[in-house]
């Protein structure tokens, strides 16, 4: 590592610069809804709460989408009773059992990540104590550890500068530098600990992602757009839709008959009319002869058709629910690997920063001598101590915003 690369300023990777050109990330339909590009530009200029300059590297749309996907999966039925209640019955029981096995396995794997719907309320507690087991909780825990470590680095570098200024003996300055950087509990050992935790979590996410590839296969086979149960539900929905259409035609015919007979039986009172199913119908039969009797038969036929329509509507709703859930799940889990990959890569970047701090601070300590500490201004300038204090503060603030804003609060 060359001398020019040595400084106390950490590399980017724990935090990254935020997107500045908001006009480029606002979709065209949204721009049109807001009044066009000129209106969007004006809104951005007048933004009362502009985005921060930096954000924690895991604070991304992929991480937010990942939480939504996990919560969505954990809301799917995993027992026969739940399945039938939500989706109705199907021809072959084995088709349902195959679905349940696939969904149950997927659900159990998602529970290893952690249920965002329930864990959100425990975020503050998740950052405390020993390392948790669920990945969701470990992400919160690691982020809080980064906040604490970054604040410690900022404070230690401030203390280092104050201490070096107070000490006039170069040898004592050197011993102070060694103590703050290289002793047990010093900055180098803290960076080693953070690198160890970061790479451990990255590896855990990597393993989880690889396992997900295998676990998704049965879902693709038994609970996807290409599955047998989807085809059966779609066919049932189409058949029921045809029956509902025929039912509507019969209702229309019954209404026409009733009106026709009522008009012909002009000597009879029409009676009390109510609106039902989008049409007007009498509450009771009209009085009067053959035409009145025929009108009554039309009214009875309407009541029977109404009952049939309710039954058909009740039957089609569960099939629509299944088709909707399958489409929604397929849309959600298709990018799941990429979402986990984004978290994996981000944790790798975080590890890289801490590992670089270990190497860089170690080189600073190795190259430091009492002679080089005689001129503190030169030492501070070459190692960018003041800039490093500000950067560690920025890392702490940006990471803290991640724990406060990047986790989804699900409401049922």
Buried (B, 14 or more C-beta within 10 A) or exposed (E): EEEEEBBBBBBBBBBBEBEEEBEEEBEEEEBEEBEEEEEBEEBBEEEEEEEEEBBBBBBBEBBBBBBBBBBBBBBBBBEEEEBBEBBBEBEEEEBBEBBBBBBBBBBEBBEBBBBBBEBBEEBEEBBEEEEBEBBBBBBBBBBBBBBBBBBBBBEBBBEBBEBBEEBEEBEBBBEBBEBBBBEEEBBBBBBBBBBEBBBBBBBBBBEBBEEBEEBBEBBBBBBBBEBBBBEBBBEBBEBBBEBBEEBBEBBEBBBEBBBBBBEBBEEBEEBEEEEEBEBEBBEEBBBBEEBBBBBBBBBEBBEEBBEBBEEBEEBBBBBBBBBEBBEEBBEBBEBBBEBBBBBBBBBBBBBBBBBBBBBBBBBBBEEBEBEBBEEBEEBBEBBBBBBBBEBBBBBBBBBBBBBEEBBBEBEE
